[in-house]
Amino acid sequence: MIKLDEFEQDILQSVENNEWKVKGEVKERIAELQRTIKNQNKKALSIRVSENDLYALKQKALENAIPYQNIIQMLIHQYSADKIRLSV
């Protein structure tokens, strides 16, 4: 069993209560990002990620039938292209 902190528990509860809504055509956007990523030269990257985050990422990847590495690539691409921003 994964131990969640209070913030993570609040997020999980919110998701389980269906308070999160999908914005736009997710499957089409994922396919577009996968095509973009597939056609680019790649470099290997080594990072350390918390076990909880990696587990959650793999779960989401399974739910969407996408390799978790592709999700990481998509997030990095979107951030570097200023399509998503971090909120602090």
N, C-alpha and C positions, 0 to 999 in steps of 0.2 A: 504494500500500500504506500502511495506517495503521501508525504507529509506536506501540506500546504500551509503557508502563512495566512494571516487574516485577510490581506489584500487578495491573494490568490483564491481563497475561499469565497470572498465576495464576488469575484469575477465568475467562478464556477457556478455559484448560485444564480447569478444573473443570466448566464447562458442556459442553465437548466430551466429557468422560468420563461424562456423564449423572449427575453427582453432585447436580444440582438437581432437586427434585421440585415438581410443581404442587400447590398447596394449595387445595382447594375447587374449585368450579365456576367456572373462569375466564371462560368465554364468557358465562355468566349474569351474573356480576358486572360485566363490561365493558358488557354491554347495559344493566344497571341504571344504571351511572354515566353512560353516554351519554345516557340518557333524562333524568337529573337535570340534566346540563350543558345539554342542548338547551333545556330549559324555563326557563333562567335568563337574566336580562339580562347582557350581556357588555360589557367594556371592553377596549380595545386595550392591549397590553403589549409593550414592547420590552426584550429582554434579550440579553446576549451569552453564547454557549455555545461551549465548545470544539468544534472541528471533529470530533474523535474521538467526543465524546458525541452530537453531532447525527447523525453518520453511524450510530452504533449505534442511536440512537433511531429513525431512519428505517428501518433494517433490521428492527427489531422490529415497527414499524408495518406494514411490508410483509408480514411473516410472519403477522400477525394480521388483515390486511386492514382496518386502522384508520388514519385520517389521523394523522400524528405530532402535529399540534396537539391532537387530542382526547386523546392520551395525556398530553400536558403538562397539559391542563385537568383530567383525572382525577387526576393526581398532586397538583396544587395543591389540588383539592377534598378529596381524602382527607387531606392533611396539615392543611389548615385546619379540618377536621371532627374532628381527633384520631383518625383511623382508621389512620394510619401515623405513625411517629415516626422521627426521625433518630437514628442511633447514632454517637456521636463517640468 
